[in-house]
Every structure is written in structure tokens, then in C-alpha cells.
Amino acid sequence: MESPRILIQELAASVKRYIEYQKTYVKLDLTEKLTILLTALILGSVIFIISMMAVVFAGLALSSAISYWTGSPFIGYTSVSLLFVLFCVVLYTKRYTLIVEPLAKTIAGILLNTPNSEDDDTASQENI
């Protein structure tokens, strides 16, 4: 039978290895989550820039069409400007439901995601 001193040394070595594995796991998990967040941020920025360009060109096209129909460029550009202002007012009043809540849910889903959630979902579906 091994002496208690050797058993304690082996236990201490096992605990040290476990702590090192946990540190590595936390680093990998953090790297994965940061990668997902940065990818979403970059993709969102690119989509936002392209969308803003599309909105500008669509606004110019709409104002030109209204100018053609009314015969007055002032009415065309003013009406499109008022549409943009109205859109901004609606967006500002609905900012929590349209922007803040979905963004908070997305970030919380990424950061608070448990590592084995896919395994748990698969296991729970198999039990049903």
C-alpha cells in the first residue's frame, strides 16, 4: 500500500493539472466568444455601410421621381427629407424594442452560452 504522503503528492499534482486545464478551457472559451462577437461586429458594420449607401441612392431616386411627377425639385427633396425624419422619429420611439432588446439578447446569448448546450439539447431531444 502506498504511503499517505505519496497519495497527497499525487492528489496535489492532479489538482494542479486540473487547474491548468481549466485555465486553458477558459482562454479557449473566451477566444471563441470574442471571435463570434468581433465577426458579428464587422459583418454588421459592413452591412450597415452598404445599407446606408442603398438608402441614400433610393432617397435620391425617390426624390427625382417625386420631382418629375410634381414638376418641382423642392417638393421632391423636401418630401423625401420629411420621410427620413419620420423614419428617424419612429426608430427613436421604438429603439428599445427594435434595437436594444434584440442586441442585448444576442450578446447575452453569445456570452452566457454554456459550452455543452448543444449536447444537452441533443440529449433532451433523444429522451423525448
DSSP file with accessible surface (Angstrom, degrees, kcal/mol):
  #  RESIDUE AA STRUCTURE BP1 BP2  ACC     N-H-->O    O-->H-N    N-H-->O    O-->H-N    TCO  KAPPA ALPHA  PHI   PSI    X-CA   Y-CA   Z-CA
    1    1 A M              0   0  238      0, 0.0     2,-0.1     0, 0.0     0, 0.0   0.000 360.0 360.0 360.0 141.3    0.0    0.0    0.0
    2    2 A E        -     0   0   96      1,-0.1     0, 0.0     2,-0.1     0, 0.0  -0.417 360.0-106.0 -76.5 153.3    1.2    3.5   -0.9
    3    3 A S     >  -     0   0   51      1,-0.1     4,-2.0    -2,-0.1     3,-0.3  -0.380  24.4-116.9 -76.5 155.3    2.1    5.9    1.9
    4    4 A P  H  > S+     0   0   97      0, 0.0     4,-2.5     0, 0.0     5,-0.2   0.843 113.8  60.7 -60.4 -31.2   -0.3    8.8    2.6
    5    5 A R  H  > S+     0   0  183      2,-0.2     4,-2.2     1,-0.2     5,-0.2   0.923 105.5  46.0 -64.0 -43.0    2.5   11.3    1.6
    6    6 A I  H  > S+     0   0   72     -3,-0.3     4,-2.6     2,-0.2    -1,-0.2   0.912 112.0  52.1 -66.5 -39.8    2.7    9.8   -1.9
    7    7 A L  H  X S+     0   0   88     -4,-2.0     4,-2.5     1,-0.2    -2,-0.2   0.912 110.0  48.4 -62.8 -41.3   -1.1    9.9   -2.2
    8    8 A I  H  X S+     0   0  113     -4,-2.5     4,-2.8     2,-0.2    -1,-0.2   0.909 111.1  50.7 -66.0 -40.3   -1.2   13.5   -1.2
    9    9 A Q  H  X S+     0   0  107     -4,-2.2     4,-2.4     2,-0.2    -2,-0.2   0.919 111.8  47.3 -64.0 -42.1    1.5   14.4   -3.7
   10   10 A E  H  X S+     0   0   94     -4,-2.6     4,-2.4     2,-0.2    -2,-0.2   0.905 112.4  49.9 -65.1 -40.0   -0.4   12.6   -6.5
   11   11 A L  H  X S+     0   0  112     -4,-2.5     4,-2.5     2,-0.2    -2,-0.2   0.922 110.6  49.7 -63.8 -43.1   -3.6   14.4   -5.5
   12   12 A A  H  X S+     0   0   45     -4,-2.8     4,-2.4     1,-0.2    -2,-0.2   0.913 111.1  49.4 -63.1 -40.8   -1.8   17.8   -5.5
   13   13 A A  H  X S+     0   0   42     -4,-2.4     4,-2.4     2,-0.2    -1,-0.2   0.912 111.0  50.2 -65.1 -39.8   -0.3   17.1   -8.9
   14   14 A S  H  X S+     0   0   50     -4,-2.4     4,-2.5     2,-0.2    -2,-0.2   0.906 110.1  49.8 -65.5 -40.0   -3.8   16.1  -10.2
   15   15 A V  H  X S+     0   0   73     -4,-2.5     4,-2.6     2,-0.2    -2,-0.2   0.917 110.2  50.8 -65.2 -40.9   -5.3   19.3   -8.8
   16   16 A K  H  X S+     0   0  149     -4,-2.4     4,-2.3     2,-0.2    -2,-0.2   0.924 111.3  47.8 -63.2 -43.6   -2.6   21.4  -10.4
   17   17 A R  H  X S+     0   0  129     -4,-2.4     4,-2.6     2,-0.2    -2,-0.2   0.922 111.1  51.6 -62.2 -41.8   -3.2   19.7  -13.8
   18   18 A Y  H  X S+     0   0  140     -4,-2.5     4,-2.4     1,-0.2    -2,-0.2   0.921 109.8  48.8 -61.1 -44.4   -7.0   20.2  -13.4
   19   19 A I  H  X S+     0   0   86     -4,-2.6     4,-2.4     2,-0.2    -1,-0.2   0.915 111.2  50.0 -63.7 -41.3   -6.4   23.9  -12.7
   20   20 A E  H  X S+     0   0   99     -4,-2.3     4,-2.3     1,-0.2    -2,-0.2   0.916 111.0  49.4 -63.9 -41.3   -4.2   24.3  -15.7
   21   21 A Y  H  X S+     0   0  155     -4,-2.6     4,-2.6     1,-0.2    -2,-0.2   0.900 110.5  50.6 -63.8 -39.6   -6.8   22.6  -17.9
   22   22 A Q  H  X S+     0   0   77     -4,-2.4     4,-2.5     2,-0.2    -2,-0.2   0.902 109.2  50.5 -65.9 -40.3   -9.5   24.9  -16.5
   23   23 A K  H  X S+     0   0  100     -4,-2.4     4,-2.3     2,-0.2    -2,-0.2   0.928 112.0  47.8 -62.5 -43.1   -7.4   27.9  -17.3
   24   24 A T  H  X S+     0   0   71     -4,-2.3     4,-2.5     1,-0.2    -2,-0.2   0.920 111.0  51.4 -63.5 -42.2   -6.8   26.7  -20.9
   25   25 A Y  H  X S+     0   0   91     -4,-2.6     4,-2.7     2,-0.2     5,-0.2   0.922 109.3  49.6 -61.3 -44.0  -10.5   26.0  -21.2
   26   26 A V  H  X S+     0   0   86     -4,-2.5     4,-2.7     1,-0.2     5,-0.2   0.918 111.1  50.0 -63.5 -40.6  -11.4   29.5  -20.1
   27   27 A K  H  X S+     0   0  135     -4,-2.3     4,-2.5     1,-0.2    -2,-0.2   0.928 113.0  45.9 -63.7 -44.3   -9.0   31.0  -22.5
   28   28 A L  H  X S+     0   0  115     -4,-2.5     4,-2.5     2,-0.2    -2,-0.2   0.906 113.2  49.6 -65.2 -41.2  -10.3   29.0  -25.4
   29   29 A D  H  X S+     0   0   32     -4,-2.7     4,-2.4    -5,-0.2    -2,-0.2   0.925 112.1  48.0 -64.2 -42.9  -13.9   29.7  -24.5
   30   30 A L  H  X S+     0   0  100     -4,-2.7     4,-2.7    -5,-0.2     5,-0.2   0.917 110.9  51.5 -64.1 -41.1  -13.1   33.5  -24.3
   31   31 A T  H  X S+     0   0   81     -4,-2.5     4,-2.3    -5,-0.2    -2,-0.2   0.923 110.3  49.1 -62.1 -43.2  -11.3   33.4  -27.6
   32   32 A E  H  X S+     0   0  111     -4,-2.5     4,-2.2     2,-0.2    -2,-0.2   0.936 113.2  45.9 -62.5 -45.6  -14.3   31.7  -29.2
   33   33 A K  H  X S+     0   0   27     -4,-2.4     4,-2.5     1,-0.2    -2,-0.2   0.904 112.7  49.7 -68.2 -39.2  -16.8   34.2  -27.8
   34   34 A L  H  X S+     0   0   86     -4,-2.7     4,-2.9     2,-0.2     5,-0.3   0.890 109.6  52.6 -65.7 -37.6  -14.7   37.2  -28.8
   35   35 A T  H  X S+     0   0   77     -4,-2.3     4,-2.5    -5,-0.2    -2,-0.2   0.929 110.3  47.5 -62.9 -43.5  -14.3   35.8  -32.3
   36   36 A I  H  X S+     0   0   73     -4,-2.2     4,-2.4     2,-0.2    -2,-0.2   0.934 114.4  46.7 -63.7 -44.9  -18.1   35.5  -32.6
   37   37 A L  H  X S+     0   0   46     -4,-2.5     4,-2.5     2,-0.2    -2,-0.2   0.929 114.1  46.4 -64.7 -44.7  -18.6   39.0  -31.3
   38   38 A L  H  X S+     0   0   98     -4,-2.9     4,-2.7     2,-0.2     5,-0.2   0.894 111.9  51.5 -66.8 -37.6  -16.0   40.6  -33.5
   39   39 A T  H  X S+     0   0   82     -4,-2.5     4,-2.8    -5,-0.3     5,-0.3   0.934 111.6  47.0 -62.7 -44.6  -17.2   38.7  -36.5
   40   40 A A  H  X S+     0   0   51     -4,-2.4     4,-2.7    -5,-0.2    -2,-0.2   0.900 112.6  50.5 -63.8 -39.0  -20.8   39.9  -35.8
   41   41 A L  H  X S+     0   0  109     -4,-2.5     4,-2.3     2,-0.2    -2,-0.2   0.937 113.5  43.7 -65.4 -45.8  -19.5   43.5  -35.3
   42   42 A I  H  X S+     0   0  113     -4,-2.7     4,-2.5     2,-0.2     5,-0.2   0.942 116.2  46.9 -66.1 -46.2  -17.5   43.5  -38.6
   43   43 A L  H  X S+     0   0  104     -4,-2.8     4,-2.6    -5,-0.2     5,-0.2   0.922 112.8  50.0 -62.4 -42.5  -20.3   41.9  -40.6
   44   44 A G  H  X S+     0   0   38     -4,-2.7     4,-2.5    -5,-0.3    -1,-0.2   0.894 110.2  50.7 -62.5 -39.3  -22.9   44.3  -39.0
   45   45 A S  H  X S+     0   0   56     -4,-2.3     4,-2.5     2,-0.2    -2,-0.2   0.925 111.4  47.1 -65.0 -44.3  -20.7   47.3  -39.9
   46   46 A V  H  X S+     0   0   74     -4,-2.5     4,-2.5     2,-0.2     5,-0.2   0.938 114.2  46.9 -63.6 -45.5  -20.3   46.2  -43.5
   47   47 A I  H  X S+     0   0   92     -4,-2.6     4,-2.7    -5,-0.2    -1,-0.2   0.902 111.8  52.1 -63.1 -39.7  -24.0   45.6  -43.9
   48   48 A F  H  X S+     0   0  126     -4,-2.5     4,-2.5    -5,-0.2    -2,-0.2   0.936 110.4  47.2 -62.0 -45.6  -24.8   48.9  -42.2
   49   49 A I  H  X S+     0   0  103     -4,-2.5     4,-2.1     2,-0.2    -2,-0.2   0.939 114.5  46.0 -63.8 -45.4  -22.5   50.9  -44.6
   50   50 A I  H  X S+     0   0  104     -4,-2.5     4,-2.3     1,-0.2    -1,-0.2   0.914 112.9  51.0 -64.8 -39.4  -23.9   49.1  -47.7
   51   51 A S  H  X S+     0   0   51     -4,-2.7     4,-2.6    -5,-0.2    -1,-0.2   0.899 108.3  51.5 -64.6 -41.0  -27.4   49.7  -46.4
   52   52 A M  H  X S+     0   0   83     -4,-2.5     4,-2.4     2,-0.2    -1,-0.2   0.902 109.4  50.3 -64.1 -38.5  -26.8   53.4  -45.8
   53   53 A M  H  X S+     0   0  107     -4,-2.1     4,-2.4     2,-0.2     5,-0.2   0.928 111.2  49.0 -63.8 -41.7  -25.5   53.7  -49.4
   54   54 A A  H  X S+     0   0   58     -4,-2.3     4,-2.7     1,-0.2    -2,-0.2   0.902 110.4  51.1 -64.1 -39.8  -28.6   52.0  -50.7
   55   55 A V  H  X S+     0   0   64     -4,-2.6     4,-2.6     2,-0.2    -1,-0.2   0.910 109.7  50.2 -65.3 -40.7  -30.8   54.3  -48.6
   56   56 A V  H  X S+     0   0   84     -4,-2.4     4,-2.4     2,-0.2    -2,-0.2   0.952 114.3  43.6 -62.4 -47.8  -29.1   57.4  -50.0
   57   57 A F  H  X S+     0   0  137     -4,-2.4     4,-2.5     1,-0.2    -2,-0.2   0.892 113.9  50.4 -67.2 -38.0  -29.4   56.2  -53.6
   58   58 A A  H  X S+     0   0   59     -4,-2.7     4,-2.8    -5,-0.2    -1,-0.2   0.902 110.7  50.6 -65.1 -38.5  -33.0   55.2  -53.0
   59   59 A G  H  X S+     0   0    8     -4,-2.6     4,-2.6     2,-0.2    -2,-0.2   0.906 110.9  48.1 -64.5 -41.5  -33.8   58.5  -51.5
   60   60 A L  H  X S+     0   0   82     -4,-2.4     4,-2.2     2,-0.2    -2,-0.2   0.911 113.1  48.1 -64.8 -41.0  -32.2   60.3  -54.4
   61   61 A A  H  X S+     0   0   63     -4,-2.5     4,-2.3     2,-0.2    -2,-0.2   0.925 113.2  47.7 -65.4 -42.5  -34.2   58.2  -56.9
   62   62 A L  H  X S+     0   0   71     -4,-2.8     4,-2.8     2,-0.2     5,-0.2   0.918 111.7  49.5 -65.2 -42.4  -37.4   58.8  -55.0
   63   63 A S  H  X S+     0   0    1     -4,-2.6     4,-2.5     1,-0.2    -1,-0.2   0.893 110.9  50.3 -65.9 -36.3  -36.9   62.5  -54.8
   64   64 A S  H  X S+     0   0   61     -4,-2.2     4,-2.3    -5,-0.2    -1,-0.2   0.913 111.4  48.7 -65.8 -40.8  -36.2   62.6  -58.5
   65   65 A A  H  X S+     0   0   33     -4,-2.3     4,-2.4     2,-0.2    -2,-0.2   0.930 112.9  46.7 -64.8 -44.4  -39.4   60.6  -59.2
   66   66 A I  H  X S+     0   0   30     -4,-2.8     4,-2.8     1,-0.2     6,-0.4   0.902 111.5  52.5 -64.6 -39.1  -41.4   62.9  -57.0
   67   67 A S  H  X S+     0   0   16     -4,-2.5     4,-2.1    -5,-0.2     5,-0.3   0.907 110.3  48.3 -61.9 -40.1  -39.8   66.0  -58.6
   68   68 A Y  H  < S+     0   0  195     -4,-2.3    -2,-0.2     2,-0.2    -1,-0.2   0.912 114.4  45.3 -66.0 -43.4  -40.7   64.6  -62.1
   69   69 A W  H  < S+     0   0  190     -4,-2.4    -2,-0.2     1,-0.2    -1,-0.2   0.878 123.6  33.6 -69.0 -39.9  -44.3   63.9  -61.0
   70   70 A T  H  < S-     0   0   72     -4,-2.8    -2,-0.2    -5,-0.2    -1,-0.2   0.673  98.9-130.3 -90.0 -21.0  -44.8   67.3  -59.3
   71   71 A G  S  < S+     0   0   65     -4,-2.1    -3,-0.2    -5,-0.3    -4,-0.1   0.546  78.7  98.3  82.8   6.0  -42.6   69.4  -61.6
   72   72 A S     >  -     0   0   35     -6,-0.4     4,-1.8    -5,-0.3     3,-0.2  -0.950  55.9-163.4-131.7 114.8  -40.9   70.8  -58.5
   73   73 A P  H  > S+     0   0   80      0, 0.0     4,-2.8     0, 0.0     5,-0.3   0.866  93.4  61.4 -61.6 -32.3  -37.5   69.6  -57.3
   74   74 A F  H  > S+     0   0  153      1,-0.2     4,-2.4     2,-0.2     5,-0.2   0.929 105.1  45.9 -60.0 -45.7  -38.1   71.4  -54.0
   75   75 A I  H  > S+     0   0   83      2,-0.2     4,-2.5    -3,-0.2     5,-0.2   0.910 113.1  51.0 -65.4 -40.5  -41.2   69.3  -53.3
   76   76 A G  H  X S+     0   0    0     -4,-1.8     4,-1.9     2,-0.2    -2,-0.2   0.956 115.3  39.4 -62.2 -50.9  -39.5   66.1  -54.2
   77   77 A Y  H  X S+     0   0  110     -4,-2.8     4,-2.2     1,-0.2    -1,-0.2   0.880 116.5  51.4 -70.5 -35.3  -36.4   66.6  -52.0
   78   78 A T  H  X S+     0   0   50     -4,-2.4     4,-2.5    -5,-0.3    -1,-0.2   0.920 109.1  49.9 -67.5 -42.3  -38.5   68.1  -49.1
   79   79 A S  H  X S+     0   0   35     -4,-2.5     4,-2.1    -5,-0.2    -2,-0.2   0.913 111.9  47.7 -65.3 -39.1  -40.9   65.2  -49.1
   80   80 A V  H  X S+     0   0    9     -4,-1.9     4,-2.3    -5,-0.2    -1,-0.2   0.918 111.1  51.9 -67.3 -38.9  -38.1   62.6  -49.1
   81   81 A S  H  X S+     0   0   64     -4,-2.2     4,-2.4     1,-0.2    -2,-0.2   0.917 109.1  49.9 -62.2 -41.7  -36.4   64.5  -46.2
   82   82 A L  H  X S+     0   0  111     -4,-2.5     4,-2.7     2,-0.2    -1,-0.2   0.879 108.2  53.3 -65.3 -36.3  -39.7   64.5  -44.3
   83   83 A L  H  X S+     0   0   91     -4,-2.1     4,-2.5     2,-0.2    -2,-0.2   0.911 109.6  48.5 -62.5 -41.8  -39.9   60.7  -44.8
   84   84 A F  H  X S+     0   0   84     -4,-2.3     4,-2.4     2,-0.2    -2,-0.2   0.911 111.7  49.0 -64.6 -41.0  -36.4   60.3  -43.4
   85   85 A V  H  X S+     0   0   88     -4,-2.4     4,-2.4     2,-0.2    -2,-0.2   0.928 111.4  49.6 -64.0 -43.4  -37.3   62.5  -40.4
   86   86 A L  H  X S+     0   0  106     -4,-2.7     4,-2.5     1,-0.2     5,-0.2   0.923 110.3  50.7 -61.5 -42.3  -40.4   60.5  -39.8
   87   87 A F  H  X S+     0   0  126     -4,-2.5     4,-2.7     1,-0.2    -1,-0.2   0.913 110.1  50.0 -60.8 -42.8  -38.4   57.2  -40.1
   88   88 A C  H  X S+     0   0   79     -4,-2.4     4,-2.6     2,-0.2    -2,-0.2   0.897 110.1  50.4 -64.3 -39.2  -35.9   58.6  -37.5
   89   89 A V  H  X S+     0   0   81     -4,-2.4     4,-2.5     2,-0.2    -2,-0.2   0.938 112.6  46.0 -65.1 -45.0  -38.7   59.6  -35.1
   90   90 A V  H  X S+     0   0   72     -4,-2.5     4,-2.0     1,-0.2    -2,-0.2   0.932 113.5  49.7 -63.5 -43.3  -40.3   56.1  -35.3
   91   91 A L  H  < S+     0   0   62     -4,-2.7    -2,-0.2    -5,-0.2    -1,-0.2   0.909 111.5  49.2 -62.7 -39.5  -36.9   54.5  -34.9
   92   92 A Y  H >< S+     0   0  152     -4,-2.6     3,-1.0     1,-0.2     4,-0.2   0.913 112.1  47.2 -67.5 -41.2  -36.2   56.6  -31.9
   93   93 A T  H 3< S+     0   0   89     -4,-2.5     3,-0.3     1,-0.2    -1,-0.2   0.820 120.1  38.9 -71.7 -28.2  -39.5   55.9  -30.2
   94   94 A K  T 3X S+     0   0  115     -4,-2.0     4,-2.5    -5,-0.2     5,-0.3   0.121  80.9 118.3-104.1  21.1  -39.2   52.2  -30.8
   95   95 A R  H <>>S+     0   0   74     -3,-1.0     4,-2.3     1,-0.2     5,-2.2   0.833  72.4  51.9 -62.1 -34.4  -35.5   51.9  -30.1
   96   96 A Y  I  4>S+     0   0  131     -3,-0.3     5,-2.9    -4,-0.2    -1,-0.2   0.937 116.5  37.4 -69.9 -43.9  -35.8   49.6  -27.2
   97   97 A T  I  45S+     0   0   79      3,-0.2    -2,-0.2     1,-0.2    -1,-0.2   0.817 126.2  38.0 -78.0 -28.4  -37.9   47.0  -29.0
   98   98 A L  I  <5S+     0   0  100     -4,-2.5    -3,-0.2    -7,-0.2    -2,-0.2   0.765 136.1   5.3 -92.3 -27.9  -36.1   47.3  -32.3
   99   99 A I  I  X5S+     0   0   80     -4,-2.3     4,-2.0    -5,-0.3     5,-0.2   0.744 123.1  47.3-122.4 -57.1  -32.5   47.8  -31.2
  100  100 A V  I  ><S+     0   0   66     -5,-2.2     4,-2.8     1,-0.2     5,-0.2   0.942 112.6  44.9 -65.6 -50.6  -31.7   47.4  -27.5
  101  101 A E  H  ><S+     0   0   99     -5,-2.9     4,-2.5    -6,-0.2     5,-0.2   0.938 115.9  44.7 -64.9 -47.0  -33.6   44.2  -26.7
  102  102 A P  H  > S+     0   0   58      0, 0.0     4,-2.3     0, 0.0    -1,-0.2   0.914 115.6  49.2 -63.4 -37.0  -32.5   42.2  -29.7
  103  103 A L  H  X S+     0   0  100     -4,-2.0     4,-2.6     2,-0.2     5,-0.3   0.929 111.6  48.2 -66.0 -43.4  -28.9   43.4  -29.2
  104  104 A A  H  X S+     0   0   56     -4,-2.8     4,-2.6    -5,-0.2     5,-0.2   0.912 112.4  49.3 -63.8 -40.1  -29.0   42.5  -25.5
  105  105 A K  H  X S+     0   0  155     -4,-2.5     4,-2.3    -5,-0.2    -1,-0.2   0.904 112.1  48.6 -65.4 -40.0  -30.4   39.1  -26.3
  106  106 A T  H  X S+     0   0   82     -4,-2.3     4,-1.9    -5,-0.2    -2,-0.2   0.946 114.6  43.6 -66.1 -47.6  -27.8   38.4  -28.9
  107  107 A I  H  X S+     0   0   66     -4,-2.6     4,-2.9     1,-0.2     5,-0.3   0.924 115.2  49.0 -65.3 -42.5  -24.9   39.5  -26.8
  108  108 A A  H  X S+     0   0   40     -4,-2.6     4,-2.8    -5,-0.3    -1,-0.2   0.899 109.3  53.5 -64.3 -37.8  -26.2   37.6  -23.7
  109  109 A G  H  < S+     0   0   43     -4,-2.3     4,-0.3    -5,-0.2    -1,-0.2   0.882 113.8  42.1 -63.9 -36.7  -26.7   34.5  -25.8
  110  110 A I  H  < S+     0   0   28     -4,-1.9     3,-0.5     2,-0.1    -2,-0.2   0.941 121.7  38.1 -75.0 -46.9  -23.1   34.6  -27.0
  111  111 A L  H  < S+     0   0   79     -4,-2.9    -2,-0.2     1,-0.2    -3,-0.2   0.847 122.0  41.0 -76.6 -33.7  -21.5   35.4  -23.7
  112  112 A L  S  < S+     0   0  137     -4,-2.8     2,-0.2    -5,-0.3    -1,-0.2   0.340  81.8 128.8 -98.1   7.1  -23.7   33.3  -21.4
  113  113 A N        -     0   0   77     -3,-0.5    -4,-0.0    -4,-0.3    -3,-0.0  -0.455  58.8-130.7 -64.8 126.0  -23.9   30.3  -23.7
  114  114 A T    >   -     0   0   78     -2,-0.2     3,-1.6     1,-0.1     4,-0.3  -0.565  15.2-125.4 -77.9 143.8  -22.9   27.2  -21.8
  115  115 A P  T 3  S+     0   0   74      0, 0.0     3,-0.3     0, 0.0     4,-0.2   0.815 106.3  42.1 -62.6 -31.0  -20.3   25.1  -23.6
  116  116 A N  T 3> S+     0   0   92      1,-0.2     4,-2.4     2,-0.1     5,-0.2   0.089  76.8 113.7-103.8  22.9  -22.3   21.9  -23.6
  117  117 A S  H <> S+     0   0   25     -3,-1.6     4,-2.3     1,-0.2    -1,-0.2   0.873  77.5  51.5 -64.6 -34.3  -25.7   23.4  -24.5
  118  118 A E  H  > S+     0   0  143     -3,-0.3     4,-2.3    -4,-0.3    -1,-0.2   0.918 110.8  48.2 -67.7 -39.7  -25.8   21.6  -27.9
  119  119 A D  H  > S+     0   0  100      1,-0.2     4,-2.5     2,-0.2    -2,-0.2   0.905 111.9  49.8 -65.0 -40.1  -25.0   18.3  -26.2
  120  120 A D  H  X S+     0   0   96     -4,-2.4     4,-2.7     2,-0.2    -2,-0.2   0.897 110.6  49.8 -65.4 -41.3  -27.8   18.9  -23.7
  121  121 A D  H  X S+     0   0   90     -4,-2.3     4,-2.1     2,-0.2    -2,-0.2   0.917 112.2  47.6 -63.5 -42.9  -30.3   19.8  -26.4
  122  122 A T  H  X S+     0   0   68     -4,-2.3     4,-2.0     2,-0.2    -2,-0.2   0.929 113.5  47.8 -64.0 -44.1  -29.4   16.7  -28.3
  123  123 A A  H  X S+     0   0   43     -4,-2.5     4,-1.5     1,-0.2    -2,-0.2   0.905 111.8  49.4 -64.5 -41.0  -29.7   14.5  -25.2
  124  124 A S  H  X S+     0   0   56     -4,-2.7     4,-0.7     1,-0.2    -1,-0.2   0.861 110.7  50.5 -68.7 -32.9  -33.1   16.1  -24.2
  125  125 A Q  H  < S+     0   0  138     -4,-2.1     3,-0.5     1,-0.2    -1,-0.2   0.866 108.0  52.9 -70.9 -33.5  -34.4   15.6  -27.7
  126  126 A E  H  < S+     0   0  145     -4,-2.0    -1,-0.2     1,-0.2    -2,-0.2   0.832 106.1  54.1 -69.6 -30.8  -33.4   11.9  -27.6
  127  127 A N  H  <        0   0  140     -4,-1.5    -1,-0.2    -5,-0.1    -2,-0.2   0.696 360.0 360.0 -75.8 -18.4  -35.2   11.4  -24.4
  128  128 A I     <        0   0  176     -4,-0.7    -3,-0.0    -3,-0.5    -4,-0.0  -0.278 360.0 360.0 -77.8 360.0  -38.5   12.8  -25.8
